[in-house]
Amino acid sequence: MIRKLENRDIEAIMNIWKEATIKAHDFIDESYWINNYNVVKDVYIPMSEVFVYEKDSKIYGFIAIIENGFIGALFVDVNKQGLGIGSKLIDFALDKYKQLDLAVYKDNKSSVEFYKKKGFEIIVEQENEDSNFMEYIMRYKK
């Protein structure tokens, strides 16, 4: 089931974020993510519309949409990746929003391929101003 984030879900999604982001971005030092944990929790999550994927009262993934169309985060529990949870969250968002954009690190090849399979196209390649690593801006238009 996909539903809106509730306050009681914050710890669960932040644990998913921390583990999954470190795994997906092994080309960036882990300390970068640890140092950004509170910014994600206290700034980005509250400014986003967040939806969680829940099964048997446990959260296995989430998607955060900023400003009605930018995917600020899409993360799935590292032990549940490859089971279609990310696809379900993307499909849910595609039903809700007219256009979706996202930023993904160029070196995160599995995520880039995932988004391409879901119909996103690269529209810009740029340097991420916080990490200085290259990223793609990708877009899905209905």
N, C-alpha and C positions, 0 to 999 in steps of 0.2 A: 504494500500500500504506500502511496505517496501522499504526503500531507504537509501542511505548513509547519515550520519550526515552532516549537514551544520553548519557553525558558528552561524547562527541565531537560531539554535536549542539548544544551550548549556544551556540556562536558563531553558528551558522546561524539558530537561532530568535531570538536577540537582535537580529540584523540585520533579520530579518523584522519583529520587534516594533517596532524603532525606526522603520523606514521606514513601515510600515503605520499605526502609531499617530499619527505626525505627519500623515500624509495624511488619516486619518479624523477627526482632531480639529483641523482647521485653525482652529477658533474659540478654541483654547487656545494660548497662546504656546509655541513650540517649546522654549524653555528649560525649561519645566515638565517635559517628557518627558525631556529630556537629564539634568536633575537627578534624575530618578527611575529612570534606567537601572540603576544598581547595586542599588537596592532591589528592582526586578523580578528582576534576575539572581541576587542573593544571598539574597533572602528569599522572594519569591513563587514563583519557579520551584522551588526546593528543597522548599517546603511543599506543592506541588501534585503531582497525578498528571498527567503530561504525555504526550500522544500526538502524533506527527508524521505528516504526510502526505508520503510520499517517493515519487518517481518517477525512474527512471534514476539512482539514487544521489544525488539532490538533494532537499533538503527545500524544500517549497513552502508549508507551513502547519503550524500546530499549535493544539492546544486544551489548556488547563490547567484541571484540575478540583480545587477546594479542598474539603476536608472532605466528600468523597463526594457532591457534588451542586451545588456552586456553580461556574459557569464563570468562572474568574478571568481568562481570556484566550482569545480566538479570533482568530487573525490569519493572513492569507494574503499571500504575496509580492505586492507591488503590481503586478508584471507578470503575475500569474496570477489576479487577481481576476475574478470573473464566469464562471469556468469550472467551477464546481460543487465546488471543493475545500472551501470553508467548509461547504457542505451535507453533504458526505461526513463531515466531522469531527463535525458536529452529530449526524448520523444514527448514527455510531459511538457517541457519548456517550449518545444516547437508548437505544440497545440495552443499554448497560452500567449505567445508573443509573435508579432508579425515578422520581426527580424532579430536575429541573434548574432552578436559579435563576441569574440573572445581573444585573449592573448595566450599563446602557448610557446614555451621555449623551443627553439629550433632543434636543440639537442635531445629533447624529449620525444624521440622518434615514434614510440608506440602511441603516445597521445596524438601526435600529428596525424598518424595513419588512422587512428580511431575517428578523429573529427572528419577527415576526408571521406571515410566510409559512410559517415552520417550525413554527407552532403555539404560540408563546409568547404569553402575555397580560401586560399591564401590571398589576401588583398594587399598586405604590406609586410615587408621584412624590416625590422628596426632593432636598435639596441635598447634593452630594458634599462631605464634610467636608474633604477635602484641597484640592480645586480651587475649591470654592464654586460650581460650575456645577450646573445641575439635571440629575438623572438619573432613569431609570426602573429599578425592580426588576421584572424579568419572570420568569415561571414557566411551565414546561412540566410538566404532570402526565399520566402515562399513564392 
